[in-house]
């Protein structure tokens, strides 16, 4: 099983990035995909999640209307389009997968080990 994130970069405040999460080794379209982030010295922060068919999505209040999660089940890939990025969103961004969709309950997850699968993350730095 692999989840490989990419697309992280340095960006100025107000900028945009698109993260990708390429999956392999499991039945991608049977799993919800979640994006979480972790800044140095801070806990896990749920960002967004998308159910198996792609029609149900949820966002943390802090990113609503700025971030968009999507998935392409034919390509076994999920995406996180991020706009109007802010310096305090500098973090390592991880994608993860769960068999059951937990809606906003992902916000209570405190460890990557609580997900069924997770990747190594991609670094996003927002700075001028």
Buried (B, 14 or more C-beta within 10 A) or exposed (E): EEBBBEBBBEBEEEBEBBBBBBBEEBEBBEBBBBBBBBBEEEEBBBBBBBBBEBEEBBBBEEBEEBBBBBBEBEEBBBBBBBBEBEEEBBBBBBBBBBEEBBEEEBBEBEEBEBBBBBBEBBEBBBEE
